[in-house]
Amino acid sequence: MTFDDRVALVTGAGSGIGRAMAVAFAKAGARVVACDIDAGTAGDVAREIGDSAVAATADIGDASSVEALVETAISTYGRIDVLCNNAGIMDTMALPADIPLDQWERVLRVNLTGTFLVTHAVLPHMLGQGGGAIVNTASEAGIRGGAAGAAYTASKHGVVGLTKSVAWAYAKDGIRCNAILPGPTMTNIATGASFDPVGAARLGPVLALGERLAQPEQMADAALYLASDAASFINGAIVPVDGGWSAA
Ligand code: NAD
């Protein structure tokens, strides 16, 4: 899987799964636009990658910020071949009766509207180039209800729906769109300050492969494959990357 002469835009690249994706695409030959709302971590990742990366600070939930992001990518590298819509927040695992409207709206704005806004801004460039590959980071919560809470679960179901919508609409234009569904993965979402231990307890000890968390690099490997020519006939696929968790 080689990405020589290709440009990959990764959102949420400052940490966790997005950081692993940015590094993996660069190792595979791509030039990388490392986007994060956190300028410091985006810069750290771009510096770690070196000459073949540029950092871009953007809030994917804000339309004008996303426009500036895509302008940065195009003015720097001239094209976008791969889009990894990966940035996301959990913030709350509150159940439907308990979640305040502002928390609901915040999670939906970043996870679902943000994925839409970046896709919406990148698609004209992919259409102009004659193709591209989009990989959305959804979640097991994108196909099942339960432990992750009302807003996160609804937002990730929305990402799955958007993935299928884009896959259907642009297959004829050489644009593929797939989603990965990470199981619990060792990142800030799963271990950091915003981690909700009460909500997490509902997940239970159900990790099929040795009851352990996945590593971010294992998610990046799946995204690399789906974005690559090796997956040229895979479009609209919703791919669990969870060690068999969802099969248990
Ligand atoms: P993380 O917190 O380590 O990384 C998320 C990154 O997104 C952070 O760098 C953060 O600054 C950035 N971000 C947040 N809001 C943003 C915004 N509005 N604009 C731009 N960047 C923003 O967490 P992670 O686990 O690496 O999460 C990556 C994706 O994986 C998310 O979509 C998450 O929902 C999904 N996911 C994670 C797990 C898990 O167990 N870690 C499981 C399923 C799905």
Residues whose N, C-alpha, C, O or C-beta is under 5 A from the ligand:
A	BS01	NAD	G12 G14 S15 G16 I17 G18 D36 I37 D38 A58 D59 I60 G61 N86 A87 G88 I89 V110 T137 A138 S139 E140 P182 G183 P184 T185 T187 N188 I189 A190
